[in-house]
Amino acid sequence: MRKLQKYFLSGLLTLLPIWLVWIVFKFVFGMLSDVSRPAIEPLTSRLAASDPAVLGWLAAPWVQTAIGLVATILLILIVGALGPRVVGQRLLNGFEALIARIPLAKSVYSSARQLLDMMQTKPGSSQRVVLLDFPHPGIKAVGFVTRSFHDEATGRELAAVYVPTTPNPTGGYLELVPVELLTPTDWSVDQAMTFILSGGAVSPNDRIPFQRQDTP
């Protein structure tokens, strides 16, 4: 029994990183595929029904998922290629003007836009990667400082910190934290996002500033 327990634990520790990578890729690929599936699925189903003997394989769920994934990736590449160009900027400005007329959509879009812009900033700016005590003292979480405030009563500097979740960083928590309680890091946003998506399996280095230098 001891050998079986040892083998089981060894196998579990070996497969756990692979399983975590599979979960992340399954989530990302599934999300990308779902974007194009409403348009791809009816088209492939019609083609499959037109000639079941030759095109029947197009109705298979995994085929529709793969085609939807490829279609979404192509759409992203096209948007990325057009974005910096004049035509792309005009289309984006027109879309933002349309969104601005919808109250709820405007709030969601502007918040998401600011968050993504923040994630492209470099460490050392006012928007940076930090560690903070979350969900309670003694446990650290990785967070992104989005902006700073001052306490109306005391003038104490506060920071708005977005704490993303693993493996889906689009969900998370917004915390208001005194600046002196934050532990700064030299991580880039890409390094922090990789650390979060991998569940901590991929780290920029083997040293983390878990405790502030000014803390006894």
N, C-alpha and C positions, 0 to 999 in steps of 0.2 A: 504493500500500500504506500509506503514511503517513496519507493521508486516511481510508482504511478503518479503520486502527487508532484514529485520533482519533475517528471517528464511533462505533466500537464502544465505546470507553472512555466517551465522553460518554453514549451510550445506556445503558450498564451502570450508571453513576453515577446516572442519572435514574431507572432502574427499580428499583435496589436498595432504596430506602426503601419503595417500593410492594410489592415482593416480601416484604420483612421484615414489613410490616403484614399481608399475606396469610397468611404463615406463622403469625403469632401468632393471627390471627382463626380460621384453619383449626384450629389446635390447641384453642383455647378452645371454639369451636362444636362441634367433633367430640367433645370431652370432655363437654360439656353434653348433646349428643344421645345419647351412649352411656349416660347415666344412665337415660333413659326408654325407650331402644330395646327392651330385653327385654320390656317390657309393651306398647309401642306396635306393634312389628312383627307379633306374632301377631294382634292385633286388626285392623290394617289389611289384613293378608293375608286374613283371613276375610271382611272386607267386600268386598275386591276379588274373591274367589272366588265370593261370593254373587251378584254381578251384574257379570260382566266387562265388559259393554258400557258400563255407566254408571260403575262404580266401579273399573274395572281400573287406572286411573291411580294408585290408592292403593298399588299394589304396587311402584311405581317407587322405587328406592333413595333418590333425592334427596327424594322426598315424605316417606318415612319418616324421613329425617334431619331434615327441616324440622319435621315434627310432633313428633318427639322433642325437638328444641331448644325449641319453644314449650311443650311439656308440662313440661320441666325448669325453664324460666324461670317458668312459672306456679307450680310447686311451690316455687321459691325465694321468690317474692313472698308466697305463702301462709305459708311458714315465717317470713319476715320480719315479716309482719303479726301473726302469732300469738305470736312470740317475746317481745315485751315484756308480753303479757297474762298473766293468771293461768293460763289454760288452757295456753298455750304453755310457761310456766315449769314447770308440773306435768308436761307431756309430756317436756320436756327433762330434768327431774330423774329421771323414771322411766327414760328412755333411758340416762342416765349411770349410774344404779344398776345397770341391766342390764349395761352395758359393764364396770363395775367388777368384775363376777364372772368376767370372761374375762381371764386374766392378760395375754396378748399384746395383745389389743384394748385393754385398759386402758392399757397403756404407750403405744401408738400414739395413742390418742385424747387422753390427757392431754398428750402432747408437742405434738400438733397444736394443741390448744386453747391451750396456753401460747404457742406461736409466733404464732398469730393474735391473741391478746390483746396480745402484744408489738408487733405491727405496727400496732396502733391507738394506741400511746402517742405523745406529742408529743416533738419534739426538746428537749433540755435536761434530760431525766430520765435515770435510770441506764440506760434502754434507749433507744439512739439510733442514728442512722445515722453510720457512720464510713468512712474509707478505711484500708486496710491493705496492707502489702506481701504480695502473693499473685499467682501461686504462688512468686515469688522476689523478692528485693530489686530495686527499680527499676521494678517494675510494680505498679500499684495496682488494688485491687478494692473494690467497694462491699460493705459488710457491716453487719449489724445486731447491736448489742451486746445480748445477752439477759440476762446477769447478770455479776457480778464475783466473784472469788475472791481468796485470798491464798496465796502459796507457803508451804507448810508449813515449809520450811527457812529461807527468807530473809525471809518476810513481804512479799515483793514483790506488788503488786496486779496481778492478771491479769483478763482479760475473756474471756468466752465470746462469740465472734463467729460469727454464721451468715452464710455467703457464698452467696447464691443464684446459680443459673445462668440463662443467657439462652437461649431465651425462656421457659423453664419454671422459674419461681422456686420451685416446690415441691421441686425437687432442688437439692442444693448441698453445702457442706462446713461442718463445725464446726471452728473454730480456737480454740486457747487462746493469747492474745496478751498480752504485757505492756502495760499501759495506756499507758505513755509512748511506745510505738511506734505507737499509733493516731493518725490524723489526724481530728479532729472536724469535722463539717460542720453547717450550719444547715438541712439538708434535712429535710423531713417524710418520713414513711414513704411516703405517696402519691407524692411527687416521686421518691423513690428507686426505688420499684417501677415507675413509668412509665419512668424512665431505663433500668432493667434490661430491662423487657419490650420496649422499642423498640430495644434493642441500642445505646443511647447516642444515638439519633437525636433524642430529645426530652429536653432537659436543663432544669433549673430556671433556669439562666442560663448565660452564656458564660464564667464563671470558676469554676474548681474548685480547692479547696485541696490541690493535689497534693503540695506540700512543706510540712512543718510549719514554723511560724514560728520555732521554737527550733532548727531544723536549719541549720547553716551552708551 
